[in-house]
Every structure is written in structure tokens, then in C-alpha cells.
Amino acid sequence: MKIDFLKTGIITLILLLMTLLIHAAPGVIILLAPFSLIPGVYLYMKSKPSFYVMAGIVTLILMIFTSIVAFQIVLAILVMSYVLGYLLTQRASREAMLFIMTTLLSMYTLISVIFLQLADLAPTTKTWFSDLKNTYFTLVKSEIEAGNVTKENVALFNTALDAMQIQVPGLIVFNLFLLILLTLVITLPILRSFKIATPNFRPLYFWNMPKMALYLYFIVSIISWFVAPEDVVLLGIVLNLKYVLEWIMFIQGLSLLSFFLKVKRIPTVFGVLLFIMAFLMAPVTQLFGVLDLIFRMKTKIKP
């Protein structure tokens, strides 16, 4: 394919404008994110050489003129645009897109956070929560002395914060999953209006995560047993990848539950209750997801 200079120029300007907005106010990415892949994917589908030229120009400008945070955000947009464009050319299903893009973006985000923390450009969760604890203790100190707040209450608050700190990576992955889902829901119909073929979501009970996710889940789980706490970077990468894969197993478990409800024709009210229990008992749901990928449990469920 030849380079389409007009489309390349227009998309490059759009990405540079987006870069300028993110550089000036990084928080604006919350509003831009669901629409951010449309320009890049459109250009990729129309002319791959044009996409590569655009990506090269934008990346070069990012490296020279923008902050490290803006660089990482816009680079993620370029990478995800390429990934989605490639998956569209391979005619991947929407659930495969959701799985692959969530996994890649989660690892990219978590590793970027680790990099910023190692470079002292961002506080660690331990530091942030420690500051929060100290602030809370300072605020209630006089109340403790007056007997209005007990030390047990403060200890309970600290315990709750410790539990929340452990769940931060999982919460990041969950929010990225929702972001990718929203992005696909918005992006694919718009691309279709430009005469670009896009797939439709299949019902949840048809979803089947790639076996590669299962193999990675076991490999990462085994590696996590042998990584020492002193290996900060490796430990962070392994644990964060484990969070991503646990979330994928959880989705597979929900798919199995949805299939069971469909086949057994469970009333909607009971189905909703079972889904609530599945979220409340996430580890059990993950286990069923693993078992489904190993033993193909959906094939064993009869009407």
C-alpha cells in the first residue's frame, strides 16, 4: 500500500492535539480514552504504511517535547491502536479483542507504574497509604485523647487500608477491563460507519478464553512461589501479571455460570443472585474458570 499523505497528515494532527491536551492536563485522558483509538485504527485499516509514518512522527515528538506521563499515555494509545487494527485484520472475535487488549494494556500500565515508582516520579502504594494512615492518626489524635475514638478503631482502619493496598493492582486491571470494553463498544460501530468490517459481541455464555491464558496462569503462579521479596522489579511484574490472569480466569468462570443458567433455564431472579455470589466469591469463580478451560465443563452440562 502507498502512503496516503492527506490521511496521514490529518490523523497525525489529531494525535498531536490529543498529546498536547494530555501533556497540559493528564486527567483529560479519562474523557478521551474511550474515543482515543478511533483515529489510529482507522488509519491502520486504510493504509498500514501511513500508520507507521504517523506513529513514528508522534513518537519522535513525544520523546522530545512531552512529559514522561504524557509519553507513556500516548504511546499506549498508539500501541493499542496497532493491536486493535491487527486483530481486525485477523478477524478476531470481540471477546478475543477484549482479552488480548486488556492483558496487554494491564501489563503495560502496571509496568509503567513500577517504572515511575523506581524513578521516584510516582509514590508507591505503600508510601501513599502510609501517608494516609499518618494523616488519619493526626486528625483523630485529639479524639483518641478525649475518648471519642478508641485505638481499636484506628487499628481497624489501618487493617482495612492494608487490605485495600493489596487489592490496588486488581482494581487497576478491573478498571482497564471496563475501559477496553467501553472503548470497543464505542470504537467498532464508528469504524463500521467508515466501511471497516468489525465483529459483534457473542453472548457471555459463548466466551472462551484462549488456552494460552491458562498456561500463563500456571506458569506465573509457579514462578511467584520462587521470587524473593528483594527482587522488587521481577516480583512486581510477576504479581501484576498474576492479577491480570486471575481476572481472565474470573471472566471464564462467569462465562461458565452464564452457560449453566442458559442451559438449565434458571429464572432471571435466581440468575442475578448467582452472579452476585460469583462476584462476592471471586476466588471460587476463578477456580471454576480454570476448571472450564482444563476439562471443558460446558460440554458436560446437559439441559
PASEBA-1860 file (N, C-alpha, C; in nm, 3 decimals):
! residues 303
1> MKIDFLKT> 0.083/-0.120/0.000/0.000/0.000/0.000/0.087/0.126/0.000 ~ 0.039/0.226/-0.071/0.111/0.353/-0.071/0.070/0.437/0.050 ~ 0.155/0.533/0.082/0.124/0.625/0.192/0.022/0.727/0.145 ~ -0.084/0.739/0.222/-0.187/0.840/0.194/-0.150/0.964/0.276 ~ -0.087/1.061/0.209/-0.032/1.177/0.281/-0.141/1.262/0.345 ~ -0.257/1.271/0.281/-0.365/1.351/0.337/-0.417/1.290/0.468 ~ -0.450/1.160/0.461/-0.499/1.092/0.582/-0.391/1.090/0.690 ~ -0.266/1.068/0.650/-0.156/1.065/0.747/-0.143/1.199/0.818
9> GIITLILL> -0.151/1.308/0.741/-0.138/1.441/0.800/-0.251/1.472/0.897 ~ -0.374/1.439/0.855/-0.490/1.469/0.940/-0.485/1.389/1.070 ~ -0.458/1.259/1.061/-0.453/1.174/1.181/-0.336/1.214/1.271 ~ -0.224/1.251/1.209/-0.109/1.297/1.288/-0.144/1.422/1.367 ~ -0.213/1.516/1.303/-0.256/1.638/1.373/-0.352/1.607/1.488 ~ -0.443/1.512/1.463/-0.537/1.473/1.569/-0.463/1.413/1.688 ~ -0.367/1.325/1.661/-0.290/1.263/1.770/-0.203/1.366/1.842 ~ -0.147/1.461/1.767/-0.065/1.565/1.831/-0.151/1.657/1.918
17> LMTLLIHA> -0.271/1.689/1.871/-0.362/1.768/1.952/-0.400/1.694/2.080 ~ -0.423/1.565/2.066/-0.453/1.482/2.182/-0.334/1.481/2.278 ~ -0.214/1.472/2.221/-0.092/1.474/2.302/-0.079/1.604/2.378 ~ -0.108/1.715/2.311/-0.098/1.846/2.375/-0.195/1.856/2.493 ~ -0.318/1.808/2.473/-0.417/1.811/2.580/-0.373/1.726/2.699 ~ -0.320/1.607/2.671/-0.277/1.517/2.779/-0.155/1.574/2.850 ~ -0.064/1.638/2.773/0.055/1.698/2.833/0.015/1.812/2.927 ~ -0.083/1.892/2.886/-0.126/2.005/2.968/-0.209/1.961/3.088
25> APGVIILL> -0.292/1.859/3.067/-0.380/1.812/3.175/-0.397/1.661/3.161 ~ -0.308/1.581/3.223/-0.314/1.434/3.208/-0.450/1.374/3.243 ~ -0.523/1.440/3.334/-0.653/1.387/3.374/-0.756/1.383/3.263 ~ -0.732/1.459/3.155/-0.829/1.464/3.045/-0.837/1.330/2.972 ~ -0.739/1.241/2.995/-0.739/1.110/2.931/-0.862/1.031/2.972 ~ -0.919/1.060/3.089/-1.039/0.990/3.134/-1.154/1.013/3.035 ~ -1.162/1.134/2.979/-1.266/1.166/2.882/-1.229/1.120/2.742 ~ -1.100/1.126/2.709/-1.056/1.094/2.573/-1.042/0.944/2.548
33> APFSLIPG> -1.010/0.868/2.653/-0.973/0.728/2.636/-1.071/0.645/2.553 ~ -1.202/0.649/2.579/-1.293/0.563/2.501/-1.294/0.593/2.352 ~ -1.249/0.714/2.312/-1.250/0.753/2.170/-1.109/0.758/2.110 ~ -1.008/0.732/2.194/-0.870/0.760/2.155/-0.815/0.668/2.046 ~ -0.872/0.548/2.030/-0.819/0.453/1.932/-0.876/0.472/1.792 ~ -0.982/0.549/1.780/-1.051/0.561/1.650/-0.959/0.615/1.540 ~ -0.886/0.726/1.562/-0.803/0.778/1.452/-0.695/0.680/1.408 ~ -0.622/0.622/1.505/-0.513/0.532/1.470/-0.560/0.405/1.402
41> VYLYMKSK> -0.667/0.345/1.452/-0.718/0.221/1.392/-0.771/0.248/1.251 ~ -0.839/0.360/1.235/-0.889/0.396/1.102/-0.774/0.405/1.001 ~ -0.667/0.474/1.042/-0.554/0.489/0.951/-0.487/0.355/0.924 ~ -0.476/0.271/1.027/-0.414/0.138/1.010/-0.493/0.056/0.909 ~ -0.626/0.060/0.919/-0.708/-0.020/0.830/-0.707/0.034/0.688 ~ -0.686/0.164/0.670/-0.684/0.223/0.537/-0.546/0.212/0.471 ~ -0.441/0.224/0.553/-0.306/0.220/0.496/-0.205/0.195/0.609 ~ -0.152/0.075/0.616/-0.056/0.042/0.723/0.070/0.128/0.714
49> PSFYVMAG> 0.128/0.149/0.594/0.245/0.238/0.588/0.217/0.377/0.642 ~ 0.096/0.428/0.615/0.059/0.560/0.666/0.055/0.558/0.820 ~ 0.006/0.450/0.876/0.001/0.437/1.022/0.142/0.439/1.080 ~ 0.233/0.364/1.018/0.370/0.358/1.069/0.438/0.495/1.063 ~ 0.413/0.570/0.956/0.470/0.705/0.944/0.413/0.794/1.053 ~ 0.281/0.791/1.070/0.217/0.872/1.173/0.270/0.837/1.311 ~ 0.280/0.707/1.342/0.328/0.662/1.473/0.471/0.707/1.497 ~ 0.555/0.701/1.392/0.694/0.745/1.406/0.704/0.894/1.436
57> IVTLILMI> 0.627/0.974/1.363/0.629/1.121/1.385/0.582/1.154/1.527 ~ 0.469/1.096/1.568/0.413/1.125/1.700/0.509/1.080/1.810 ~ 0.567/0.961/1.795/0.660/0.910/1.897/0.782/0.999/1.910 ~ 0.836/1.044/1.798/0.953/1.132/1.800/0.921/1.263/1.874 ~ 0.807/1.321/1.845/0.767/1.446/1.912/0.743/1.421/2.061 ~ 0.685/1.304/2.094/0.664/1.268/2.235/0.797/1.265/2.310 ~ 0.896/1.203/2.250/1.027/1.186/2.316/1.096/1.320/2.340 ~ 1.073/1.416/2.252/1.145/1.543/2.261/1.072/1.645/2.348
65> FTSIVAFQ> 0.941/1.653/2.333/0.869/1.769/2.389/0.776/1.740/2.507 ~ 0.741/1.614/2.533/0.638/1.589/2.633/0.695/1.532/2.762 ~ 0.612/1.534/2.866/0.649/1.475/2.994/0.646/1.323/2.984 ~ 0.708/1.257/3.082/0.713/1.111/3.080/0.573/1.052/3.092 ~ 0.485/1.117/3.169/0.348/1.067/3.185/0.272/1.076/3.052 ~ 0.281/1.191/2.986/0.214/1.208/2.857/0.272/1.110/2.755 ~ 0.403/1.090/2.759/0.469/0.996/2.667/0.412/0.857/2.684 ~ 0.399/0.811/2.808/0.350/0.675/2.833/0.204/0.660/2.793
73> IVLAILVM> 0.123/0.762/2.817/-0.019/0.754/2.783/-0.039/0.749/2.632 ~ 0.024/0.841/2.560/0.004/0.846/2.414/0.069/0.725/2.347 ~ 0.182/0.679/2.401/0.244/0.558/2.345/0.149/0.439/2.362 ~ 0.081/0.432/2.475/-0.018/0.326/2.496/-0.130/0.335/2.393 ~ -0.172/0.457/2.360/-0.277/0.475/2.259/-0.230/0.423/2.123 ~ -0.106/0.455/2.087/-0.051/0.408/1.959/-0.041/0.255/1.956 ~ 0.008/0.198/2.065/0.024/0.052/2.071/-0.111/-0.018/2.063 ~ -0.210/0.033/2.140/-0.342/-0.028/2.140/-0.412/-0.010/2.005
81> SYVLGYLL> -0.386/0.103/1.938/-0.442/0.124/1.803/-0.386/0.020/1.707 ~ -0.257/-0.005/1.716/-0.195/-0.107/1.630/-0.253/-0.245/1.660 ~ -0.264/-0.279/1.789/-0.314/-0.411/1.829/-0.457/-0.431/1.780 ~ -0.543/-0.331/1.800/-0.682/-0.344/1.757/-0.690/-0.353/1.604 ~ -0.610/-0.273/1.534/-0.609/-0.281/1.389/-0.565/-0.418/1.340 ~ -0.461/-0.472/1.404/-0.412/-0.605/1.366/-0.519/-0.712/1.392 ~ -0.586/-0.703/1.507/-0.689/-0.802/1.540/-0.806/-0.794/1.443 ~ -0.838/-0.673/1.397/-0.944/-0.659/1.298/-0.906/-0.724/1.166
89> TQRASREA> -0.781/-0.709/1.126/-0.737/-0.772/1.001/-0.735/-0.924/1.013 ~ -0.718/-0.975/1.136/-0.717/-1.120/1.158/-0.857/-1.174/1.186 ~ -0.958/-1.085/1.182/-1.097/-1.123/1.205/-1.118/-1.189/1.342 ~ -1.051/-1.135/1.442/-1.065/-1.187/1.578/-1.203/-1.152/1.632 ~ -1.253/-1.235/1.723/-1.382/-1.208/1.786/-1.367/-1.093/1.886 ~ -1.479/-1.034/1.925/-1.472/-0.923/2.020/-1.420/-0.968/2.156 ~ -1.458/-1.089/2.198/-1.409/-1.134/2.328/-1.258/-1.160/2.325 ~ -1.208/-1.205/2.208/-1.062/-1.221/2.194/-0.994/-1.084/2.200
97> MLFIMTTL> -1.055/-0.985/2.134/-1.002/-0.848/2.141/-1.001/-0.799/2.286 ~ -1.110/-0.825/2.356/-1.122/-0.781/2.495/-1.014/-0.846/2.581 ~ -0.992/-0.976/2.562/-0.891/-1.050/2.638/-0.751/-0.999/2.607 ~ -0.717/-0.993/2.479/-0.581/-0.956/2.439/-0.549/-0.812/2.477 ~ -0.642/-0.721/2.450/-0.616/-0.579/2.476/-0.612/-0.550/2.627 ~ -0.699/-0.616/2.704/-0.695/-0.598/2.850/-0.564/-0.649/2.906 ~ -0.520/-0.765/2.860/-0.394/-0.823/2.909/-0.275/-0.732/2.878 ~ -0.266/-0.689/2.752/-0.153/-0.605/2.712/-0.155/-0.470/2.781
105> LSMYTLIS> -0.272/-0.406/2.785/-0.280/-0.274/2.847/-0.257/-0.283/2.997 ~ -0.305/-0.390/3.061/-0.282/-0.407/3.204/-0.134/-0.420/3.234 ~ -0.064/-0.505/3.158/0.078/-0.522/3.182/0.155/-0.393/3.151 ~ 0.118/-0.327/3.044/0.183/-0.200/3.009/0.165/-0.098/3.121 ~ 0.041/-0.087/3.172/0.011/0.011/3.277/0.084/-0.022/3.406 ~ 0.078/-0.149/3.447/0.140/-0.188/3.574/0.291/-0.174/3.569 ~ 0.352/-0.211/3.456/0.497/-0.196/3.442/0.535/-0.048/3.435 ~ 0.452/0.033/3.370/0.478/0.178/3.366/0.474/0.238/3.505
113> VIFLQLAD> 0.378/0.193/3.586/0.369/0.243/3.724/0.493/0.204/3.803 ~ 0.539/0.079/3.785/0.661/0.034/3.853/0.780/0.120/3.811 ~ 0.789/0.149/3.680/0.899/0.232/3.629/0.896/0.371/3.692 ~ 0.777/0.432/3.697/0.765/0.566/3.756/0.801/0.563/3.904 ~ 0.766/0.456/3.973/0.799/0.445/4.115/0.948/0.428/4.136 ~ 1.012/0.347/4.052/1.156/0.327/4.064/1.233/0.455/4.031 ~ 1.176/0.537/3.941/1.239/0.664/3.903/1.200/0.778/3.998 ~ 1.128/0.743/4.105/1.081/0.843/4.204/0.992/0.950/4.142
121> LAPTTKTW> 0.923/0.912/4.035/0.829/1.005/3.972/0.686/0.982/4.019 ~ 0.666/0.875/4.095/0.533/0.845/4.150/0.553/0.772/4.282 ~ 0.467/0.799/4.381/0.481/0.731/4.510/0.435/0.586/4.500 ~ 0.493/0.499/4.581/0.446/0.361/4.588/0.314/0.358/4.664 ~ 0.238/0.252/4.643/0.110/0.239/4.715/0.136/0.233/4.866 ~ 0.249/0.170/4.903/0.282/0.161/5.046/0.303/0.300/5.104 ~ 0.375/0.385/5.031/0.400/0.522/5.079/0.272/0.601/5.085 ~ 0.190/0.589/4.980/0.065/0.665/4.975/-0.027/0.627/5.089
129> FSDLKNTY> -0.042/0.496/5.111/-0.130/0.451/5.218/-0.071/0.482/5.355 ~ 0.064/0.482/5.366/0.127/0.518/5.491/0.100/0.663/5.525 ~ 0.108/0.750/5.424/0.077/0.892/5.445/-0.069/0.910/5.486 ~ -0.157/0.832/5.424/-0.298/0.841/5.456/-0.323/0.799/5.601 ~ -0.253/0.692/5.643/-0.267/0.647/5.782/-0.219/0.755/5.879 ~ -0.102/0.815/5.849/-0.047/0.918/5.937/-0.141/1.039/5.945 ~ -0.198/1.077/5.829/-0.292/1.190/5.829/-0.415/1.158/5.913 ~ -0.466/1.038/5.895/-0.583/0.996/5.972/-0.552/0.997/6.122
137> FTLVKSEI> -0.435/0.943/6.159/-0.398/0.937/6.301/-0.383/1.077/6.359 ~ -0.326/1.168/6.278/-0.311/1.307/6.325/-0.447/1.372/6.349 ~ -0.541/1.346/6.259/-0.674/1.406/6.271/-0.751/1.354/6.392 ~ -0.731/1.227/6.425/-0.811/1.168/6.533/-0.736/1.163/6.666 ~ -0.612/1.214/6.667/-0.533/1.206/6.790/-0.605/1.271/6.908 ~ -0.655/1.391/6.886/-0.726/1.460/6.994/-0.853/1.387/7.034 ~ -0.917/1.323/6.933/-1.038/1.248/6.962/-1.008/1.124/7.045 ~ -0.890/1.064/7.020/-0.849/0.949/7.100/-0.826/0.990/7.244
145> EAGNVTKE> -0.755/1.105/7.261/-0.728/1.153/7.396/-0.857/1.188/7.469 ~ -0.957/1.235/7.394/-1.085/1.269/7.457/-1.173/1.146/7.479 ~ -1.130/1.033/7.423/-1.207/0.910/7.441/-1.319/0.891/7.342 ~ -1.327/0.978/7.242/-1.434/0.967/7.142/-1.403/0.859/7.038 ~ -1.274/0.834/7.015/-1.230/0.731/6.921/-1.131/0.641/6.993 ~ -1.149/0.510/6.982/-1.060/0.416/7.050/-0.943/0.377/6.959 ~ -0.837/0.329/7.021/-0.722/0.282/6.944/-0.760/0.159/6.860 ~ -0.858/0.084/6.907/-0.904/-0.032/6.830/-0.966/0.012/6.697
153> NVALFNTA> -1.039/0.126/6.702/-1.097/0.180/6.579/-0.988/0.219/6.479 ~ -0.880/0.281/6.530/-0.768/0.320/6.444/-0.701/0.196/6.386 ~ -0.683/0.094/6.469/-0.620/-0.031/6.422/-0.706/-0.096/6.314 ~ -0.839/-0.092/6.332/-0.930/-0.148/6.233/-0.921/-0.072/6.101 ~ -0.910/0.060/6.110/-0.895/0.144/5.990/-0.765/0.109/5.917 ~ -0.656/0.092/5.993/-0.527/0.058/5.932/-0.532/-0.079/5.865 ~ -0.600/-0.174/5.929/-0.614/-0.307/5.870/-0.691/-0.300/5.739 ~ -0.798/-0.219/5.738/-0.878/-0.203/5.615/-0.795/-0.141/5.502
161> LDAMQIQV> -0.709/-0.043/5.538/-0.624/0.019/5.437/-0.522/-0.080/5.383 ~ -0.467/-0.165/5.471/-0.371/-0.267/5.427/-0.435/-0.363/5.328 ~ -0.559/-0.403/5.357/-0.631/-0.493/5.267/-0.658/-0.425/5.133 ~ -0.692/-0.296/5.137/-0.717/-0.221/5.014/-0.590/-0.206/4.932 ~ -0.476/-0.186/5.000/-0.348/-0.171/4.931/-0.315/-0.295/4.849 ~ -0.342/-0.413/4.907/-0.314/-0.538/4.838/-0.399/-0.551/4.711 ~ -0.520/-0.494/4.714/-0.612/-0.509/4.602/-0.595/-0.403/4.494 ~ -0.503/-0.308/4.513/-0.487/-0.199/4.415/-0.459/-0.250/4.274
169> PGLIVFNL> -0.362/-0.343/4.254/-0.339/-0.391/4.117/-0.463/-0.456/4.056 ~ -0.535/-0.533/4.137/-0.657/-0.596/4.088/-0.762/-0.494/4.047 ~ -0.772/-0.385/4.123/-0.866/-0.278/4.090/-0.826/-0.209/3.961 ~ -0.694/-0.192/3.941/-0.645/-0.132/3.817/-0.685/-0.218/3.697 ~ -0.663/-0.349/3.709/-0.697/-0.441/3.600/-0.847/-0.438/3.572 ~ -0.929/-0.438/3.678/-1.074/-0.435/3.662/-1.117/-0.309/3.587 ~ -1.061/-0.195/3.625/-1.098/-0.069/3.559/-1.049/-0.064/3.415 ~ -0.932/-0.123/3.387/-0.883/-0.129/3.249/-0.971/-0.220/3.165
177> FLLILLTL> -1.020/-0.329/3.224/-1.115/-0.417/3.155/-1.239/-0.339/3.114 ~ -1.294/-0.262/3.209/-1.413/-0.182/3.178/-1.382/-0.078/3.072 ~ -1.262/-0.019/3.078/-1.223/0.081/2.979/-1.214/0.020/2.839 ~ -1.151/-0.097/2.828/-1.140/-0.162/2.698/-1.278/-0.202/2.646 ~ -1.362/-0.251/2.735/-1.498/-0.289/2.695/-1.573/-0.167/2.641 ~ -1.567/-0.055/2.712/-1.633/0.068/2.667/-1.572/0.117/2.536 ~ -1.441/0.109/2.525/-1.373/0.153/2.403/-1.417/0.073/2.282 ~ -1.428/-0.060/2.298/-1.473/-0.145/2.188/-1.618/-0.115/2.151
185> VITLPILR> -1.701/-0.095/2.253/-1.843/-0.066/2.227/-1.857/0.064/2.148 ~ -1.771/0.162/2.174/-1.778/0.291/2.104/-1.706/0.287/1.970 ~ -1.586/0.229/1.970/-1.498/0.236/1.853/-1.547/0.152/1.735 ~ -1.587/0.027/1.760/-1.620/-0.063/1.650/-1.739/-0.016/1.567 ~ -1.849/0.031/1.627/-1.959/0.083/1.543/-1.918/0.205/1.460 ~ -1.833/0.292/1.516/-1.789/0.409/1.441/-1.702/0.366/1.323 ~ -1.613/0.268/1.346/-1.531/0.217/1.237/-1.618/0.152/1.129 ~ -1.725/0.087/1.173/-1.816/0.023/1.078/-1.881/0.127/0.986
193> SFKIATPN> -1.904/0.246/1.041/-1.963/0.353/0.959/-1.868/0.401/0.851 ~ -1.737/0.372/0.869/-1.636/0.405/0.767/-1.609/0.286/0.676 ~ -1.703/0.191/0.676/-1.695/0.071/0.591/-1.575/-0.017/0.625 ~ -1.548/-0.027/0.757/-1.445/-0.118/0.807/-1.517/-0.232/0.877 ~ -1.490/-0.356/0.834/-1.559/-0.471/0.890/-1.518/-0.493/1.036 ~ -1.617/-0.503/1.123/-1.592/-0.526/1.265/-1.686/-0.635/1.315 ~ -1.642/-0.716/1.414/-1.726/-0.825/1.465/-1.826/-0.775/1.570 ~ -1.923/-0.860/1.600/-2.019/-0.832/1.707/-1.985/-0.917/1.829
201> FRPLYFWN> -2.024/-0.869/1.947/-2.004/-0.948/2.068/-2.096/-1.069/2.065 ~ -2.039/-1.185/2.101/-2.121/-1.302/2.123/-2.171/-1.298/2.267 ~ -2.281/-1.368/2.299/-2.328/-1.372/2.438/-2.219/-1.426/2.531 ~ -2.225/-1.387/2.658/-2.123/-1.425/2.755/-2.106/-1.576/2.763 ~ -2.214/-1.652/2.749/-2.202/-1.798/2.765/-2.124/-1.864/2.652 ~ -2.100/-1.792/2.542/-2.018/-1.845/2.433/-1.870/-1.810/2.448 ~ -1.838/-1.723/2.542/-1.700/-1.677/2.555/-1.609/-1.792/2.596 ~ -1.492/-1.795/2.537/-1.393/-1.896/2.573/-1.255/-1.833/2.560
209> MPKMALYL> -1.189/-1.812/2.673/-1.057/-1.751/2.670/-0.955/-1.846/2.608 ~ -0.853/-1.794/2.541/-0.751/-1.879/2.479/-0.680/-1.967/2.582 ~ -0.645/-2.090/2.541/-0.574/-2.182/2.631/-0.441/-2.123/2.677 ~ -0.384/-2.034/2.595/-0.258/-1.971/2.632/-0.271/-1.898/2.766 ~ -0.388/-1.840/2.792/-0.410/-1.771/2.919/-0.400/-1.869/3.035 ~ -0.450/-1.990/3.016/-0.442/-2.093/3.121/-0.298/-2.134/3.145 ~ -0.222/-2.156/3.037/-0.082/-2.195/3.053/-0.004/-2.086/3.125 ~ -0.026/-1.960/3.085/0.043/-1.848/3.150/0.004/-1.839/3.298
217> YFIVSIIS> -0.122/-1.866/3.327/-0.170/-1.860/3.465/-0.092/-1.958/3.553 ~ -0.074/-2.081/3.505/0.000/-2.180/3.582/0.148/-2.145/3.592 ~ 0.206/-2.099/3.480/0.349/-2.065/3.480/0.377/-1.951/3.577 ~ 0.296/-1.845/3.571/0.317/-1.729/3.658/0.293/-1.766/3.805 ~ 0.193/-1.851/3.831/0.165/-1.893/3.968/0.284/-1.969/4.026 ~ 0.345/-2.055/3.946/0.462/-2.132/3.992/0.581/-2.040/4.014 ~ 0.604/-1.946/3.919/0.718/-1.854/3.932/0.704/-1.769/4.058 ~ 0.580/-1.728/4.091/0.558/-1.641/4.207/0.599/-1.707/4.338
225> WFVAPEDV> 0.603/-1.842/4.340/0.645/-1.912/4.463/0.795/-1.896/4.489 ~ 0.872/-1.869/4.384/1.018/-1.870/4.398/1.082/-1.732/4.389 ~ 1.000/-1.628/4.365/1.054/-1.492/4.355/1.071/-1.435/4.495 ~ 1.192/-1.390/4.527/1.219/-1.334/4.660/1.168/-1.191/4.669 ~ 1.127/-1.147/4.789/1.080/-1.008/4.807/1.184/-0.904/4.769 ~ 1.313/-0.945/4.773/1.420/-0.850/4.740/1.422/-0.817/4.590 ~ 1.371/-0.908/4.508/1.366/-0.885/4.363/1.244/-0.798/4.330 ~ 1.255/-0.669/4.363/1.139/-0.581/4.358/1.075/-0.576/4.220
233> VLLGIVLN> 1.157/-0.553/4.116/1.101/-0.536/3.981/1.037/-0.667/3.933 ~ 1.111/-0.778/3.944/1.059/-0.906/3.898/0.934/-0.945/3.977 ~ 0.937/-0.924/4.108/0.821/-0.956/4.191/0.700/-0.873/4.149 ~ 0.723/-0.744/4.123/0.613/-0.658/4.081/0.553/-0.703/3.949 ~ 0.639/-0.739/3.852/0.590/-0.784/3.722/0.512/-0.914/3.734 ~ 0.568/-1.010/3.809/0.505/-1.141/3.824/0.370/-1.129/3.895 ~ 0.366/-1.056/4.005/0.242/-1.043/4.081/0.135/-0.969/4.001 ~ 0.177/-0.866/3.928/0.080/-0.791/3.848/0.027/-0.873/3.731
241> LKYVLEWI> 0.115/-0.953/3.670/0.070/-1.042/3.563/-0.026/-1.146/3.619 ~ 0.000/-1.189/3.741/-0.089/-1.286/3.805/-0.227/-1.224/3.828 ~ -0.230/-1.097/3.869/-0.358/-1.028/3.886/-0.436/-1.026/3.755 ~ -0.366/-0.997/3.645/-0.432/-0.992/3.513/-0.491/-1.129/3.478 ~ -0.412/-1.234/3.496/-0.456/-1.368/3.459/-0.567/-1.419/3.551 ~ -0.562/-1.381/3.678/-0.670/-1.418/3.770/-0.801/-1.354/3.725 ~ -0.793/-1.231/3.677/-0.914/-1.164/3.628/-0.968/-1.236/3.504 ~ -0.880/-1.282/3.418/-0.922/-1.355/3.298/-0.990/-1.486/3.337
249> MFIQGLSL> -0.932/-1.556/3.435/-0.996/-1.680/3.483/-1.133/-1.650/3.544 ~ -1.145/-1.535/3.608/-1.272/-1.494/3.667/-1.378/-1.475/3.557 ~ -1.339/-1.411/3.448/-1.432/-1.391/3.335/-1.473/-1.526/3.277 ~ -1.378/-1.619/3.268/-1.412/-1.752/3.217/-1.511/-1.822/3.311 ~ -1.493/-1.801/3.441/-1.587/-1.857/3.538/-1.726/-1.799/3.522 ~ -1.734/-1.667/3.496/-1.864/-1.604/3.471/-1.928/-1.660/3.343 ~ -1.846/-1.688/3.243/-1.897/-1.745/3.119/-1.957/-1.884/3.145 ~ -1.888/-1.962/3.228/-1.940/-2.095/3.264/-2.072/-2.082/3.338
257> LSFFLKVK> -2.078/-1.989/3.432/-2.203/-1.967/3.506/-2.315/-1.925/3.413 ~ -2.285/-1.835/3.319/-2.386/-1.789/3.223/-2.435/-1.905/3.137 ~ -2.343/-1.994/3.098/-2.380/-2.111/3.017/-2.472/-2.204/3.097 ~ -2.438/-2.224/3.225/-2.520/-2.308/3.312/-2.661/-2.252/3.326 ~ -2.671/-2.121/3.347/-2.802/-2.057/3.360/-2.883/-2.070/3.231 ~ -2.814/-2.057/3.117/-2.882/-2.065/2.987/-2.935/-2.206/2.961 ~ -2.848/-2.305/2.984/-2.887/-2.444/2.955/-2.996/-2.493/3.050 ~ -2.982/-2.459/3.177/-3.078/-2.506/3.278/-3.202/-2.417/3.286
265> RIPTVFGV> -3.203/-2.308/3.210/-3.316/-2.217/3.208/-3.355/-2.170/3.348 ~ -3.254/-2.126/3.421/-3.274/-2.076/3.556/-3.349/-1.943/3.549 ~ -3.451/-1.920/3.633/-3.521/-1.791/3.632/-3.427/-1.673/3.653 ~ -3.460/-1.560/3.594/-3.372/-1.442/3.595/-3.335/-1.398/3.736 ~ -3.432/-1.402/3.828/-3.406/-1.356/3.966/-3.296/-1.439/4.030 ~ -3.305/-1.571/4.016/-3.202/-1.658/4.073/-3.069/-1.641/4.000 ~ -3.076/-1.614/3.870/-2.954/-1.591/3.794/-2.879/-1.469/3.843 ~ -2.952/-1.362/3.870/-2.891/-1.240/3.922/-2.825/-1.267/4.057
273> LLFIMAFL> -2.894/-1.343/4.143/-2.838/-1.377/4.275/-2.710/-1.460/4.261 ~ -2.709/-1.552/4.167/-2.589/-1.634/4.145/-2.473/-1.549/4.094 ~ -2.501/-1.451/4.009/-2.395/-1.362/3.960/-2.341/-1.277/4.074 ~ -2.429/-1.232/4.162/-2.383/-1.154/4.278/-2.291/-1.239/4.365 ~ -2.331/-1.365/4.388/-2.247/-1.456/4.466/-2.114/-1.483/4.397 ~ -2.117/-1.489/4.263/-1.993/-1.513/4.187/-1.894/-1.399/4.208 ~ -1.944/-1.275/4.215/-1.857/-1.160/4.239/-1.809/-1.157/4.383 ~ -1.897/-1.193/4.476/-1.858/-1.192/4.617/-1.759/-1.304/4.649
281> MAPVTQLF> -1.768/-1.414/4.574/-1.678/-1.529/4.595/-1.588/-1.543/4.473 ~ -1.516/-1.434/4.442/-1.433/-1.429/4.321/-1.332/-1.543/4.310 ~ -1.261/-1.582/4.419/-1.165/-1.694/4.406/-1.232/-1.823/4.360 ~ -1.354/-1.851/4.408/-1.425/-1.971/4.366/-1.461/-1.962/4.217 ~ -1.503/-1.843/4.175/-1.537/-1.822/4.034/-1.414/-1.841/3.946 ~ -1.298/-1.791/3.993/-1.172/-1.812/3.919/-1.142/-1.960/3.905 ~ -1.163/-2.036/4.014/-1.135/-2.180/4.011/-1.222/-2.249/3.906 ~ -1.350/-2.213/3.901/-1.439/-2.273/3.800/-1.395/-2.233/3.659
289> GVLDLIFR> -1.342/-2.111/3.645/-1.290/-2.069/3.515/-1.172/-2.155/3.473 ~ -1.082/-2.183/3.566/-0.967/-2.270/3.539/-1.014/-2.410/3.501 ~ -1.108/-2.464/3.579/-1.159/-2.599/3.552/-1.228/-2.607/3.417 ~ -1.298/-2.499/3.378/-1.366/-2.499/3.249/-1.266/-2.506/3.134 ~ -1.155/-2.431/3.148/-1.054/-2.433/3.042/-0.980/-2.567/3.038 ~ -0.968/-2.634/3.152/-0.896/-2.762/3.155/-0.986/-2.876/3.106 ~ -1.107/-2.884/3.162/-1.194/-3.000/3.138/-1.310/-2.972/3.044 ~ -1.319/-2.849/2.991/-1.429/-2.812/2.902/-1.563/-2.847/2.967
297> MKTKIKP> -1.585/-2.790/3.083/-1.702/-2.824/3.163/-1.834/-2.788/3.096 ~ -1.830/-2.692/3.004/-1.954/-2.655/2.935/-2.011/-2.772/2.856 ~ -1.922/-2.857/2.803/-1.968/-2.971/2.725/-2.034/-3.079/2.811 ~ -2.012/-3.070/2.943/-2.067/-3.170/3.035/-2.201/-3.127/3.095 ~ -2.242/-3.002/3.066/-2.369/-2.952/3.120/-2.481/-2.984/3.021 ~ -2.575/-3.064/3.065/-2.686/-3.105/2.978/-2.815/-3.035/3.021 ~ -2.906/-3.013/2.927/-3.035/-2.948/2.958/-3.115/-3.028/3.062
END
